[in-house]
Amino acid sequence: MLRITDPIDGAILNHNMGTPRDEGLEIVVTGDAPAGARVRVVTVGVDVAGRAIAPLVRTGSSARGPDFSCRVVLRQHRTMITATSGGESYDITVLWDHDSFKRYRFSTDDNCRFLAEIAGDRPDSLFDQPYMALWRDMHEQYGTRVHHNLFFEHEDFDLTKMPDTYRDEWQANADWIRLTFHSRASQPRNPYISATAEEIGHDFDVVTREIERFAGPELLSPFTTIHWGEATLEGCRALRERGVIGLVSYFIFRDGRPVVSLYLDETMTRYMNTHDYWWDSREDIFLIKHDMVVNNVAPPDIVPQLDALAADPNQTELFELMIHEPQFYPDYSGHRPDYRERVETAIRWATENGYKSVFYEEGFLGA
């Protein structure tokens, strides 16, 4: 059977994954074919509407199966690669991250309490609240931009109680703060693992409507993280219909099965576990892997773990760093007294190693 095995359909490729040439990015295409078969590999540029750009057809080297291999050059952001042999053909589409540079995003999950405290205390500034003050410090010292994923409710507070009196201040800081949907509440666990499109869509709409009211649409992002990182395909489609173009998760295995992996099967979870990003071409959704959950890593271990990831060509270009809000507070059972140290250690590593803080919606995944 003829098939392309590497790269996979939807692979996002940057300069670490091939050889930059004046005319584009040269990559190796490998695959399987019947023994002795002659395989021809053709690349065709594809425009944003998914149509072939006929004048940009390029033919890669022919090879014999099985396990054929040839070099091709990507010249467009989106390229269809077709292998043909006899009457068989096999297509994939890949994306070239051609403006790529070392970058990171810092996101926070399970947020709501800091908003409850602002709503209750009514400080003069958002940044008089200690959690927000921490993030302003990181922005001022390192240029860090932060993306907060929000619950709708926490204890006796919900987002409808957040006053809009700070709207101007949110707007003034919209260049480095994002607020998006995470879940309705902390409980139950895995709220969307079997949720219908209507259920997750409703919760998304409720949270998004309140963010627009008290902060403004400028604080929103088309990327988010679903609470507990698992959801039905139908649920993710409902978010895509609402303008979400990218989801972030862990993509790991537990007891031999995928967990915190959204809707992916074992094969794709295994791929995402060792890659920065992937484009699900069928659903038109970008998936991005968390590189580190900072509240789970002691400060002395942060740098060695990040160094190890940076040494992998498939994981070195884009870093997704994340921490959970509750661990900031001393009365939380999982409180991390060194919360600030963990955050700053990860950010300092990124800064000293040449990574720039980005939001993924600005350019192609932040580039």
Secondary structure, DSSP 4 states (H G I P E B T S, - for coil): --EEEESPTTBEE-GGGSEEETTEEEEEEEEE--TT-EEEEEEEEE-TTS-B-GGG-EE---EESSSEEEEEEE-SSEEEEEEEETTEEEEEEEEE-TT---EEEEEEEEE-HHHHHHHHH--SSGGGSHHHHHHHHHHHHH---EEEEEESEETTEEGGGS-GGGHHHHHHTTTTEEEEEEES-S-SSSTTSS--HHHHHHHHHHHHHHHHHHT-GGG--SEE--GGGB--HHHHHHHHHTT--EEEE--EEETTEEES-BT--HHHHHHHTTSSEEEETTTTEEEEE-SEEGGGS-HHHHHHHHHHHHTSTTTSSEEEEEEESGGGSTTSTT--TTHHHHHHHHHHHHHHTT-EE--TTTTTTT-
